[in-house]
Every structure is written in structure tokens, then in C-alpha cells.
């Protein structure tokens, strides 16, 4: 389970696995392996997979 987020710089969507609730915030600063740096990521939804 985790959060589906979308990098604001390159648009890549990924699921990040963090346990705390980030739904109250509009975005999270997180490492993007496409941009190869930390970027702001829009929080799209909570996913329960794996
Ligand atoms: Zn990116």
C-alpha cells in the first residue's frame, strides 16, 4: 500500500510507500528517479496494492 503521486516536473506517476497520512497536503517533496533529484509530487490517491 502507498500513495500514487505525480512528479510536477516530468509528469511521471509512481507509488511511494510511506505509512503516514499525506492526504491533507497538496504535494510532497520526494525523490524522482526520472529527474534524478527531489521534486514536488502531486498526491493523486491512496492505493492498497501489494
Ligand atoms: Zn520527475
mmCIF file of the protein (N, C-alpha, C, O) and its ligand, coordinates in Angstrom:
data_MODEL
# 
_entry.id   MODEL 
# 
loop_
_entity.id 
_entity.type 
_entity.pdbx_number_of_molecules 
1 polymer     1 
2 non-polymer 1 
# 
_entity_poly.entity_id                      1 
_entity_poly.type                           'polypeptide(L)' 
_entity_poly.nstd_linkage                   no 
_entity_poly.nstd_monomer                   no 
_entity_poly.pdbx_seq_one_letter_code       
;(UNK)(UNK)(UNK)(UNK)(UNK)(UNK)(UNK)(UNK)(UNK)(UNK)(UNK)(UNK)(UNK)(UNK)(UNK)(UNK)
(UNK)(UNK)(UNK)(UNK)(UNK)(UNK)(UNK)(UNK)(UNK)(UNK)(UNK)(UNK)(UNK)(UNK)(UNK)(UNK)
(UNK)(UNK)(UNK)(UNK)(UNK)(UNK)(UNK)(UNK)(UNK)(UNK)(UNK)(UNK)(UNK)(UNK)(UNK)(UNK)
(UNK)(UNK)
;
_entity_poly.pdbx_seq_one_letter_code_can   XXXXXXXXXXXXXXXXXXXXXXXXXXXXXXXXXXXXXXXXXXXXXXXXXX 
_entity_poly.pdbx_strand_id                 A 
# 
loop_
_entity_poly_seq.entity_id 
_entity_poly_seq.num 
_entity_poly_seq.mon_id 
_entity_poly_seq.hetero 
1 1  UNK n 
1 2  UNK n 
1 3  UNK n 
1 4  UNK n 
1 5  UNK n 
1 6  UNK n 
1 7  UNK n 
1 8  UNK n 
1 9  UNK n 
1 10 UNK n 
1 11 UNK n 
1 12 UNK n 
1 13 UNK n 
1 14 UNK n 
1 15 UNK n 
1 16 UNK n 
1 17 UNK n 
1 18 UNK n 
1 19 UNK n 
1 20 UNK n 
1 21 UNK n 
1 22 UNK n 
1 23 UNK n 
1 24 UNK n 
1 25 UNK n 
1 26 UNK n 
1 27 UNK n 
1 28 UNK n 
1 29 UNK n 
1 30 UNK n 
1 31 UNK n 
1 32 UNK n 
1 33 UNK n 
1 34 UNK n 
1 35 UNK n 
1 36 UNK n 
1 37 UNK n 
1 38 UNK n 
1 39 UNK n 
1 40 UNK n 
1 41 UNK n 
1 42 UNK n 
1 43 UNK n 
1 44 UNK n 
1 45 UNK n 
1 46 UNK n 
1 47 UNK n 
1 48 UNK n 
1 49 UNK n 
1 50 UNK n 
# 
loop_
_struct_asym.id 
_struct_asym.entity_id 
A 1 
B 2 
# 
loop_
_chem_comp.id 
_chem_comp.type 
_chem_comp.mon_nstd_flag 
UNK 'L-peptide linking' . 
ZN  non-polymer         . 
# 
_pdbx_entity_nonpoly.entity_id   2 
_pdbx_entity_nonpoly.name        ? 
_pdbx_entity_nonpoly.comp_id     ZN 
# 
_pdbx_nonpoly_scheme.asym_id         B 
_pdbx_nonpoly_scheme.entity_id       2 
_pdbx_nonpoly_scheme.mon_id          ZN 
_pdbx_nonpoly_scheme.ndb_seq_num     1 
_pdbx_nonpoly_scheme.pdb_seq_num     101 
_pdbx_nonpoly_scheme.auth_seq_num    101 
_pdbx_nonpoly_scheme.pdb_mon_id      ZN 
_pdbx_nonpoly_scheme.auth_mon_id     ZN 
_pdbx_nonpoly_scheme.pdb_strand_id   A 
_pdbx_nonpoly_scheme.pdb_ins_code    . 
# 
loop_
_atom_site.group_PDB 
_atom_site.id 
_atom_site.type_symbol 
_atom_site.label_atom_id 
_atom_site.label_alt_id 
_atom_site.label_comp_id 
_atom_site.label_asym_id 
_atom_site.label_entity_id 
_atom_site.label_seq_id 
_atom_site.pdbx_PDB_ins_code 
_atom_site.Cartn_x 
_atom_site.Cartn_y 
_atom_site.Cartn_z 
_atom_site.occupancy 
_atom_site.B_iso_or_equiv 
_atom_site.pdbx_formal_charge 
_atom_site.auth_seq_id 
_atom_site.auth_comp_id 
_atom_site.auth_asym_id 
_atom_site.auth_atom_id 
_atom_site.pdbx_PDB_model_num 
ATOM   1   N  N  . UNK A 1 1  ? 0.836  -1.188 0.000   1.00 0.00 ? 1   UNK A N  1 
ATOM   2   C  CA . UNK A 1 1  ? 0.000  0.000  0.000   1.00 0.00 ? 1   UNK A CA 1 
ATOM   3   C  C  . UNK A 1 1  ? 0.870  1.236  0.000   1.00 0.00 ? 1   UNK A C  1 
ATOM   4   O  O  . UNK A 1 1  ? 2.006  1.211  0.473   1.00 0.00 ? 1   UNK A O  1 
ATOM   5   N  N  . UNK A 1 2  ? 0.343  2.292  -0.521  1.00 0.00 ? 2   UNK A N  1 
ATOM   6   C  CA . UNK A 1 2  ? 1.116  3.518  -0.626  1.00 0.00 ? 2   UNK A CA 1 
ATOM   7   C  C  . UNK A 1 2  ? 0.294  4.601  -1.288  1.00 0.00 ? 2   UNK A C  1 
ATOM   8   O  O  . UNK A 1 2  ? -0.933 4.538  -1.352  1.00 0.00 ? 2   UNK A O  1 
ATOM   9   N  N  . UNK A 1 3  ? 1.007  5.591  -1.774  1.00 0.00 ? 3   UNK A N  1 
ATOM   10  C  CA . UNK A 1 3  ? 0.350  6.750  -2.371  1.00 0.00 ? 3   UNK A CA 1 
ATOM   11  C  C  . UNK A 1 3  ? 0.801  6.903  -3.814  1.00 0.00 ? 3   UNK A C  1 
ATOM   12  O  O  . UNK A 1 3  ? 1.992  6.847  -4.120  1.00 0.00 ? 3   UNK A O  1 
ATOM   13  N  N  . UNK A 1 4  ? -0.173 7.097  -4.692  1.00 0.00 ? 4   UNK A N  1 
ATOM   14  C  CA . UNK A 1 4  ? 0.168  7.374  -6.080  1.00 0.00 ? 4   UNK A CA 1 
ATOM   15  C  C  . UNK A 1 4  ? 0.421  8.868  -6.212  1.00 0.00 ? 4   UNK A C  1 
ATOM   16  O  O  . UNK A 1 4  ? -0.435 9.690  -5.885  1.00 0.00 ? 4   UNK A O  1 
ATOM   17  N  N  . UNK A 1 5  ? 1.595  9.200  -6.691  1.00 0.00 ? 5   UNK A N  1 
ATOM   18  C  CA . UNK A 1 5  ? 1.982  10.601 -6.817  1.00 0.00 ? 5   UNK A CA 1 
ATOM   19  C  C  . UNK A 1 5  ? 2.460  10.854 -8.244  1.00 0.00 ? 5   UNK A C  1 
ATOM   20  O  O  . UNK A 1 5  ? 2.799  9.927  -8.980  1.00 0.00 ? 5   UNK A O  1 
ATOM   21  N  N  . UNK A 1 6  ? 2.478  12.124 -8.612  1.00 0.00 ? 6   UNK A N  1 
ATOM   22  C  CA . UNK A 1 6  ? 2.881  12.507 -9.961  1.00 0.00 ? 6   UNK A CA 1 
ATOM   23  C  C  . UNK A 1 6  ? 3.869  13.657 -9.878  1.00 0.00 ? 6   UNK A C  1 
ATOM   24  O  O  . UNK A 1 6  ? 3.586  14.708 -9.302  1.00 0.00 ? 6   UNK A O  1 
ATOM   25  N  N  . UNK A 1 7  ? 5.026  13.434 -10.463 1.00 0.00 ? 7   UNK A N  1 
ATOM   26  C  CA . UNK A 1 7  ? 6.071  14.455 -10.454 1.00 0.00 ? 7   UNK A CA 1 
ATOM   27  C  C  . UNK A 1 7  ? 5.610  15.684 -11.236 1.00 0.00 ? 7   UNK A C  1 
ATOM   28  O  O  . UNK A 1 7  ? 5.161  15.570 -12.377 1.00 0.00 ? 7   UNK A O  1 
ATOM   29  N  N  . UNK A 1 8  ? 5.721  16.837 -10.626 1.00 0.00 ? 8   UNK A N  1 
ATOM   30  C  CA . UNK A 1 8  ? 5.294  18.076 -11.279 1.00 0.00 ? 8   UNK A CA 1 
ATOM   31  C  C  . UNK A 1 8  ? 6.248  18.508 -12.382 1.00 0.00 ? 8   UNK A C  1 
ATOM   32  O  O  . UNK A 1 8  ? 5.887  19.323 -13.231 1.00 0.00 ? 8   UNK A O  1 
ATOM   33  N  N  . UNK A 1 9  ? 7.452  17.973 -12.375 1.00 0.00 ? 9   UNK A N  1 
ATOM   34  C  CA . UNK A 1 9  ? 8.445  18.389 -13.360 1.00 0.00 ? 9   UNK A CA 1 
ATOM   35  C  C  . UNK A 1 9  ? 8.328  17.553 -14.637 1.00 0.00 ? 9   UNK A C  1 
ATOM   36  O  O  . UNK A 1 9  ? 8.243  18.104 -15.734 1.00 0.00 ? 9   UNK A O  1 
ATOM   37  N  N  . UNK A 1 10 ? 8.322  16.224 -14.495 1.00 0.00 ? 10  UNK A N  1 
ATOM   38  C  CA . UNK A 1 10 ? 8.345  15.359 -15.678 1.00 0.00 ? 10  UNK A CA 1 
ATOM   39  C  C  . UNK A 1 10 ? 7.025  14.617 -15.894 1.00 0.00 ? 10  UNK A C  1 
ATOM   40  O  O  . UNK A 1 10 ? 6.827  14.013 -16.949 1.00 0.00 ? 10  UNK A O  1 
ATOM   41  N  N  . UNK A 1 11 ? 6.123  14.653 -14.916 1.00 0.00 ? 11  UNK A N  1 
ATOM   42  C  CA . UNK A 1 11 ? 4.813  14.043 -15.102 1.00 0.00 ? 11  UNK A CA 1 
ATOM   43  C  C  . UNK A 1 11 ? 4.759  12.555 -14.836 1.00 0.00 ? 11  UNK A C  1 
ATOM   44  O  O  . UNK A 1 11 ? 3.723  11.929 -15.059 1.00 0.00 ? 11  UNK A O  1 
ATOM   45  N  N  . UNK A 1 12 ? 5.844  11.976 -14.366 1.00 0.00 ? 12  UNK A N  1 
ATOM   46  C  CA . UNK A 1 12 ? 5.876  10.549 -14.101 1.00 0.00 ? 12  UNK A CA 1 
ATOM   47  C  C  . UNK A 1 12 ? 5.052  10.215 -12.856 1.00 0.00 ? 12  UNK A C  1 
ATOM   48  O  O  . UNK A 1 12 ? 5.187  10.856 -11.813 1.00 0.00 ? 12  UNK A O  1 
ATOM   49  N  N  . UNK A 1 13 ? 4.197  9.198  -12.986 1.00 0.00 ? 13  UNK A N  1 
ATOM   50  C  CA . UNK A 1 13 ? 3.440  8.726  -11.839 1.00 0.00 ? 13  UNK A CA 1 
ATOM   51  C  C  . UNK A 1 13 ? 4.134  7.522  -11.230 1.00 0.00 ? 13  UNK A C  1 
ATOM   52  O  O  . UNK A 1 13 ? 4.661  6.666  -11.941 1.00 0.00 ? 13  UNK A O  1 
ATOM   53  N  N  . UNK A 1 14 ? 4.128  7.466  -9.899  1.00 0.00 ? 14  UNK A N  1 
ATOM   54  C  CA . UNK A 1 14 ? 4.704  6.340  -9.200  1.00 0.00 ? 14  UNK A CA 1 
ATOM   55  C  C  . UNK A 1 14 ? 3.976  6.158  -7.885  1.00 0.00 ? 14  UNK A C  1 
ATOM   56  O  O  . UNK A 1 14 ? 3.282  7.057  -7.410  1.00 0.00 ? 14  UNK A O  1 
ATOM   57  N  N  . UNK A 1 15 ? 4.145  4.982  -7.304  1.00 0.00 ? 15  UNK A N  1 
ATOM   58  C  CA . UNK A 1 15 ? 3.586  4.719  -5.985  1.00 0.00 ? 15  UNK A CA 1 
ATOM   59  C  C  . UNK A 1 15 ? 4.715  4.735  -4.974  1.00 0.00 ? 15  UNK A C  1 
ATOM   60  O  O  . UNK A 1 15 ? 5.690  3.995  -5.101  1.00 0.00 ? 15  UNK A O  1 
ATOM   61  N  N  . UNK A 1 16 ? 4.576  5.573  -3.986  1.00 0.00 ? 16  UNK A N  1 
ATOM   62  C  CA . UNK A 1 16 ? 5.574  5.647  -2.930  1.00 0.00 ? 16  UNK A CA 1 
ATOM   63  C  C  . UNK A 1 16 ? 4.987  5.029  -1.669  1.00 0.00 ? 16  UNK A C  1 
ATOM   64  O  O  . UNK A 1 16 ? 3.793  5.147  -1.394  1.00 0.00 ? 16  UNK A O  1 
ATOM   65  N  N  . UNK A 1 17 ? 5.848  4.374  -0.917  1.00 0.00 ? 17  UNK A N  1 
ATOM   66  C  CA . UNK A 1 17 ? 5.391  3.630  0.251   1.00 0.00 ? 17  UNK A CA 1 
ATOM   67  C  C  . UNK A 1 17 ? 5.766  4.379  1.520   1.00 0.00 ? 17  UNK A C  1 
ATOM   68  O  O  . UNK A 1 17 ? 6.864  4.228  2.055   1.00 0.00 ? 17  UNK A O  1 
ATOM   69  N  N  . UNK A 1 18 ? 4.851  5.168  1.971   1.00 0.00 ? 18  UNK A N  1 
ATOM   70  C  CA . UNK A 1 18 ? 5.027  5.823  3.260   1.00 0.00 ? 18  UNK A CA 1 
ATOM   71  C  C  . UNK A 1 18 ? 3.791  5.566  4.095   1.00 0.00 ? 18  UNK A C  1 
ATOM   72  O  O  . UNK A 1 18 ? 2.675  5.503  3.579   1.00 0.00 ? 18  UNK A O  1 
ATOM   73  N  N  . UNK A 1 19 ? 4.005  5.419  5.384   1.00 0.00 ? 19  UNK A N  1 
ATOM   74  C  CA . UNK A 1 19 ? 2.931  4.933  6.242   1.00 0.00 ? 19  UNK A CA 1 
ATOM   75  C  C  . UNK A 1 19 ? 2.025  6.042  6.751   1.00 0.00 ? 19  UNK A C  1 
ATOM   76  O  O  . UNK A 1 19 ? 0.877  5.791  7.117   1.00 0.00 ? 19  UNK A O  1 
ATOM   77  N  N  . UNK A 1 20 ? 2.534  7.259  6.776   1.00 0.00 ? 20  UNK A N  1 
ATOM   78  C  CA . UNK A 1 20 ? 1.713  8.308  7.378   1.00 0.00 ? 20  UNK A CA 1 
ATOM   79  C  C  . UNK A 1 20 ? 0.780  8.942  6.347   1.00 0.00 ? 20  UNK A C  1 
ATOM   80  O  O  . UNK A 1 20 ? 0.985  8.824  5.139   1.00 0.00 ? 20  UNK A O  1 
ATOM   81  N  N  . UNK A 1 21 ? -0.245 9.614  6.858   1.00 0.00 ? 21  UNK A N  1 
ATOM   82  C  CA . UNK A 1 21 ? -1.294 10.189 6.012   1.00 0.00 ? 21  UNK A CA 1 
ATOM   83  C  C  . UNK A 1 21 ? -0.819 11.500 5.407   1.00 0.00 ? 21  UNK A C  1 
ATOM   84  O  O  . UNK A 1 21 ? -0.554 12.465 6.124   1.00 0.00 ? 21  UNK A O  1 
ATOM   85  N  N  . UNK A 1 22 ? -0.714 11.529 4.079   1.00 0.00 ? 22  UNK A N  1 
ATOM   86  C  CA . UNK A 1 22 ? -0.299 12.761 3.406   1.00 0.00 ? 22  UNK A CA 1 
ATOM   87  C  C  . UNK A 1 22 ? -1.446 13.364 2.605   1.00 0.00 ? 22  UNK A C  1 
ATOM   88  O  O  . UNK A 1 22 ? -1.241 14.274 1.802   1.00 0.00 ? 22  UNK A O  1 
ATOM   89  N  N  . UNK A 1 23 ? -2.652 12.851 2.826   1.00 0.00 ? 23  UNK A N  1 
ATOM   90  C  CA . UNK A 1 23 ? -3.792 13.313 2.039   1.00 0.00 ? 23  UNK A CA 1 
ATOM   91  C  C  . UNK A 1 23 ? -4.178 14.753 2.355   1.00 0.00 ? 23  UNK A C  1 
ATOM   92  O  O  . UNK A 1 23 ? -4.881 15.395 1.574   1.00 0.00 ? 23  UNK A O  1 
ATOM   93  N  N  . UNK A 1 24 ? -3.720 15.260 3.499   1.00 0.00 ? 24  UNK A N  1 
ATOM   94  C  CA . UNK A 1 24 ? -4.091 16.623 3.883   1.00 0.00 ? 24  UNK A CA 1 
ATOM   95  C  C  . UNK A 1 24 ? -3.225 17.667 3.183   1.00 0.00 ? 24  UNK A C  1 
ATOM   96  O  O  . UNK A 1 24 ? -3.545 18.856 3.188   1.00 0.00 ? 24  UNK A O  1 
ATOM   97  N  N  . UNK A 1 25 ? -2.136 17.215 2.584   1.00 0.00 ? 25  UNK A N  1 
ATOM   98  C  CA . UNK A 1 25 ? -1.245 18.150 1.934   1.00 0.00 ? 25  UNK A CA 1 
ATOM   99  C  C  . UNK A 1 25 ? -1.359 18.001 0.427   1.00 0.00 ? 25  UNK A C  1 
ATOM   100 O  O  . UNK A 1 25 ? -1.612 16.900 -0.061  1.00 0.00 ? 25  UNK A O  1 
ATOM   101 N  N  . UNK A 1 26 ? -1.178 19.088 -0.327  1.00 0.00 ? 26  UNK A N  1 
ATOM   102 C  CA . UNK A 1 26 ? -1.385 19.039 -1.776  1.00 0.00 ? 26  UNK A CA 1 
ATOM   103 C  C  . UNK A 1 26 ? -0.265 18.339 -2.529  1.00 0.00 ? 26  UNK A C  1 
ATOM   104 O  O  . UNK A 1 26 ? -0.482 17.830 -3.629  1.00 0.00 ? 26  UNK A O  1 
ATOM   105 N  N  . UNK A 1 27 ? 0.915  18.307 -1.958  1.00 0.00 ? 27  UNK A N  1 
ATOM   106 C  CA . UNK A 1 27 ? 2.050  17.737 -2.669  1.00 0.00 ? 27  UNK A CA 1 
ATOM   107 C  C  . UNK A 1 27 ? 3.093  17.292 -1.661  1.00 0.00 ? 27  UNK A C  1 
ATOM   108 O  O  . UNK A 1 27 ? 3.052  17.665 -0.488  1.00 0.00 ? 27  UNK A O  1 
ATOM   109 N  N  . UNK A 1 28 ? 4.035  16.482 -2.148  1.00 0.00 ? 28  UNK A N  1 
ATOM   110 C  CA . UNK A 1 28 ? 5.109  16.026 -1.271  1.00 0.00 ? 28  UNK A CA 1 
ATOM   111 C  C  . UNK A 1 28 ? 6.426  16.172 -2.006  1.00 0.00 ? 28  UNK A C  1 
ATOM   112 O  O  . UNK A 1 28 ? 6.515  15.910 -3.206  1.00 0.00 ? 28  UNK A O  1 
ATOM   113 N  N  . UNK A 1 29 ? 7.432  16.587 -1.286  1.00 0.00 ? 29  UNK A N  1 
ATOM   114 C  CA . UNK A 1 29 ? 8.770  16.717 -1.843  1.00 0.00 ? 29  UNK A CA 1 
ATOM   115 C  C  . UNK A 1 29 ? 9.435  15.351 -1.752  1.00 0.00 ? 29  UNK A C  1 
ATOM   116 O  O  . UNK A 1 29 ? 9.654  14.829 -0.658  1.00 0.00 ? 29  UNK A O  1 
ATOM   117 N  N  . UNK A 1 30 ? 9.758  14.770 -2.921  1.00 0.00 ? 30  UNK A N  1 
ATOM   118 C  CA . UNK A 1 30 ? 10.184 13.373 -2.938  1.00 0.00 ? 30  UNK A CA 1 
ATOM   119 C  C  . UNK A 1 30 ? 11.139 13.146 -4.093  1.00 0.00 ? 30  UNK A C  1 
ATOM   120 O  O  . UNK A 1 30 ? 11.114 13.864 -5.092  1.00 0.00 ? 30  UNK A O  1 
ATOM   121 N  N  . UNK A 1 31 ? 11.978 12.137 -3.940  1.00 0.00 ? 31  UNK A N  1 
ATOM   122 C  CA . UNK A 1 31 ? 12.966 11.859 -4.985  1.00 0.00 ? 31  UNK A CA 1 
ATOM   123 C  C  . UNK A 1 31 ? 12.313 11.275 -6.234  1.00 0.00 ? 31  UNK A C  1 
ATOM   124 O  O  . UNK A 1 31 ? 11.566 10.301 -6.149  1.00 0.00 ? 31  UNK A O  1 
ATOM   125 N  N  . UNK A 1 32 ? 12.590 11.859 -7.374  1.00 0.00 ? 32  UNK A N  1 
ATOM   126 C  CA . UNK A 1 32 ? 12.106 11.367 -8.661  1.00 0.00 ? 32  UNK A CA 1 
ATOM   127 C  C  . UNK A 1 32 ? 13.279 10.723 -9.391  1.00 0.00 ? 32  UNK A C  1 
ATOM   128 O  O  . UNK A 1 32 ? 14.295 11.373 -9.637  1.00 0.00 ? 32  UNK A O  1 
ATOM   129 N  N  . UNK A 1 33 ? 13.137 9.448  -9.737  1.00 0.00 ? 33  UNK A N  1 
ATOM   130 C  CA . UNK A 1 33 ? 14.254 8.763  -10.388 1.00 0.00 ? 33  UNK A CA 1 
ATOM   131 C  C  . UNK A 1 33 ? 14.354 9.073  -11.880 1.00 0.00 ? 33  UNK A C  1 
ATOM   132 O  O  . UNK A 1 33 ? 15.302 8.647  -12.539 1.00 0.00 ? 33  UNK A O  1 
ATOM   133 N  N  . UNK A 1 34 ? 13.382 9.813  -12.415 1.00 0.00 ? 34  UNK A N  1 
ATOM   134 C  CA . UNK A 1 34 ? 13.492 10.289 -13.789 1.00 0.00 ? 34  UNK A CA 1 
ATOM   135 C  C  . UNK A 1 34 ? 14.236 11.625 -13.816 1.00 0.00 ? 34  UNK A C  1 
ATOM   136 O  O  . UNK A 1 34 ? 15.151 11.822 -14.615 1.00 0.00 ? 34  UNK A O  1 
ATOM   137 N  N  . UNK A 1 35 ? 13.831 12.532 -12.936 1.00 0.00 ? 35  UNK A N  1 
ATOM   138 C  CA . UNK A 1 35 ? 14.517 13.821 -12.819 1.00 0.00 ? 35  UNK A CA 1 
ATOM   139 C  C  . UNK A 1 35 ? 15.863 13.677 -12.103 1.00 0.00 ? 35  UNK A C  1 
ATOM   140 O  O  . UNK A 1 35 ? 16.747 14.525 -12.228 1.00 0.00 ? 35  UNK A O  1 
ATOM   141 N  N  . UNK A 1 36 ? 15.995 12.585 -11.352 1.00 0.00 ? 36  UNK A N  1 
ATOM   142 C  CA . UNK A 1 36 ? 17.191 12.315 -10.559 1.00 0.00 ? 36  UNK A CA 1 
ATOM   143 C  C  . UNK A 1 36 ? 17.466 13.399 -9.532  1.00 0.00 ? 36  UNK A C  1 
ATOM   144 O  O  . UNK A 1 36 ? 18.613 13.763 -9.271  1.00 0.00 ? 36  UNK A O  1 
ATOM   145 N  N  . UNK A 1 37 ? 16.408 13.893 -8.972  1.00 0.00 ? 37  UNK A N  1 
ATOM   146 C  CA . UNK A 1 37 ? 16.523 14.856 -7.872  1.00 0.00 ? 37  UNK A CA 1 
ATOM   147 C  C  . UNK A 1 37 ? 15.186 14.902 -7.153  1.00 0.00 ? 37  UNK A C  1 
ATOM   148 O  O  . UNK A 1 37 ? 14.200 14.337 -7.625  1.00 0.00 ? 37  UNK A O  1 
ATOM   149 N  N  . UNK A 1 38 ? 15.156 15.569 -6.020  1.00 0.00 ? 38  UNK A N  1 
ATOM   150 C  CA . UNK A 1 38 ? 13.903 15.743 -5.309  1.00 0.00 ? 38  UNK A CA 1 
ATOM   151 C  C  . UNK A 1 38 ? 13.048 16.788 -6.013  1.00 0.00 ? 38  UNK A C  1 
ATOM   152 O  O  . UNK A 1 38 ? 13.518 17.871 -6.358  1.00 0.00 ? 38  UNK A O  1 
ATOM   153 N  N  . UNK A 1 39 ? 11.784 16.437 -6.215  1.00 0.00 ? 39  UNK A N  1 
ATOM   154 C  CA . UNK A 1 39 ? 10.851 17.360 -6.858  1.00 0.00 ? 39  UNK A CA 1 
ATOM   155 C  C  . UNK A 1 39 ? 9.547  17.351 -6.076  1.00 0.00 ? 39  UNK A C  1 
ATOM   156 O  O  . UNK A 1 39 ? 9.319  16.477 -5.240  1.00 0.00 ? 39  UNK A O  1 
ATOM   157 N  N  . UNK A 1 40 ? 8.692  18.333 -6.355  1.00 0.00 ? 40  UNK A N  1 
ATOM   158 C  CA . UNK A 1 40 ? 7.350  18.284 -5.806  1.00 0.00 ? 40  UNK A CA 1 
ATOM   159 C  C  . UNK A 1 40 ? 6.512  17.303 -6.609  1.00 0.00 ? 40  UNK A C  1 
ATOM   160 O  O  . UNK A 1 40 ? 6.549  17.284 -7.839  1.00 0.00 ? 40  UNK A O  1 
ATOM   161 N  N  . UNK A 1 41 ? 5.746  16.480 -5.872  1.00 0.00 ? 41  UNK A N  1 
ATOM   162 C  CA . UNK A 1 41 ? 4.885  15.485 -6.483  1.00 0.00 ? 41  UNK A CA 1 
ATOM   163 C  C  . UNK A 1 41 ? 3.456  15.699 -6.013  1.00 0.00 ? 41  UNK A C  1 
ATOM   164 O  O  . UNK A 1 41 ? 3.194  15.749 -4.811  1.00 0.00 ? 41  UNK A O  1 
ATOM   165 N  N  . UNK A 1 42 ? 2.529  15.826 -6.962  1.00 0.00 ? 42  UNK A N  1 
ATOM   166 C  CA . UNK A 1 42 ? 1.122  15.909 -6.602  1.00 0.00 ? 42  UNK A CA 1 
ATOM   167 C  C  . UNK A 1 42 ? 0.656  14.570 -6.047  1.00 0.00 ? 42  UNK A C  1 
ATOM   168 O  O  . UNK A 1 42 ? 1.017  13.518 -6.573  1.00 0.00 ? 42  UNK A O  1 
ATOM   169 N  N  . UNK A 1 43 ? -0.140 14.607 -4.990  1.00 0.00 ? 43  UNK A N  1 
ATOM   170 C  CA . UNK A 1 43 ? -0.661 13.386 -4.393  1.00 0.00 ? 43  UNK A CA 1 
ATOM   171 C  C  . UNK A 1 43 ? -2.001 13.067 -5.041  1.00 0.00 ? 43  UNK A C  1 
ATOM   172 O  O  . UNK A 1 43 ? -2.968 13.816 -4.899  1.00 0.00 ? 43  UNK A O  1 
ATOM   173 N  N  . UNK A 1 44 ? -2.045 11.955 -5.749  1.00 0.00 ? 44  UNK A N  1 
ATOM   174 C  CA . UNK A 1 44 ? -3.234 11.626 -6.526  1.00 0.00 ? 44  UNK A CA 1 
ATOM   175 C  C  . UNK A 1 44 ? -4.221 10.793 -5.730  1.00 0.00 ? 44  UNK A C  1 
ATOM   176 O  O  . UNK A 1 44 ? -5.398 11.144 -5.651  1.00 0.00 ? 44  UNK A O  1 
ATOM   177 N  N  . UNK A 1 45 ? -3.765 9.698  -5.141  1.00 0.00 ? 45  UNK A N  1 
ATOM   178 C  CA . UNK A 1 45 ? -4.697 8.833  -4.430  1.00 0.00 ? 45  UNK A CA 1 
ATOM   179 C  C  . UNK A 1 45 ? -3.920 7.848  -3.563  1.00 0.00 ? 45  UNK A C  1 
ATOM   180 O  O  . UNK A 1 45 ? -2.720 7.632  -3.733  1.00 0.00 ? 45  UNK A O  1 
ATOM   181 N  N  . UNK A 1 46 ? -4.656 7.268  -2.637  1.00 0.00 ? 46  UNK A N  1 
ATOM   182 C  CA . UNK A 1 46 ? -4.103 6.200  -1.833  1.00 0.00 ? 46  UNK A CA 1 
ATOM   183 C  C  . UNK A 1 46 ? -4.378 4.879  -2.530  1.00 0.00 ? 46  UNK A C  1 
ATOM   184 O  O  . UNK A 1 46 ? -5.504 4.644  -2.968  1.00 0.00 ? 46  UNK A O  1 
ATOM   185 N  N  . UNK A 1 47 ? -3.390 4.018  -2.644  1.00 0.00 ? 47  UNK A N  1 
ATOM   186 C  CA . UNK A 1 47 ? -3.580 2.721  -3.293  1.00 0.00 ? 47  UNK A CA 1 
ATOM   187 C  C  . UNK A 1 47 ? -3.245 1.614  -2.306  1.00 0.00 ? 47  UNK A C  1 
ATOM   188 O  O  . UNK A 1 47 ? -2.334 1.738  -1.488  1.00 0.00 ? 47  UNK A O  1 
ATOM   189 N  N  . UNK A 1 48 ? -3.989 0.548  -2.402  1.00 0.00 ? 48  UNK A N  1 
ATOM   190 C  CA . UNK A 1 48 ? -3.818 -0.575 -1.486  1.00 0.00 ? 48  UNK A CA 1 
ATOM   191 C  C  . UNK A 1 48 ? -3.446 -1.806 -2.302  1.00 0.00 ? 48  UNK A C  1 
ATOM   192 O  O  . UNK A 1 48 ? -4.284 -2.664 -2.579  1.00 0.00 ? 48  UNK A O  1 
ATOM   193 N  N  . UNK A 1 49 ? -2.177 -1.874 -2.680  1.00 0.00 ? 49  UNK A N  1 
ATOM   194 C  CA . UNK A 1 49 ? -1.712 -2.977 -3.501  1.00 0.00 ? 49  UNK A CA 1 
ATOM   195 C  C  . UNK A 1 49 ? -0.432 -3.535 -2.907  1.00 0.00 ? 49  UNK A C  1 
ATOM   196 O  O  . UNK A 1 49 ? 0.344  -2.802 -2.294  1.00 0.00 ? 49  UNK A O  1 
ATOM   197 N  N  . UNK A 1 50 ? -0.218 -4.778 -3.079  1.00 0.00 ? 50  UNK A N  1 
ATOM   198 C  CA . UNK A 1 50 ? 0.994  -5.389 -2.575  1.00 0.00 ? 50  UNK A CA 1 
ATOM   199 C  C  . UNK A 1 50 ? 0.855  -5.792 -1.130  1.00 0.00 ? 50  UNK A C  1 
ATOM   200 O  O  . UNK A 1 50 ? 1.796  -6.327 -0.545  1.00 0.00 ? 50  UNK A O  1 
HETATM 201 ZN ZN . ZN  B 2 .  ? 10.344 13.857 -12.317 1.00 0.00 ? 101 ZN  A ZN 1 
# 
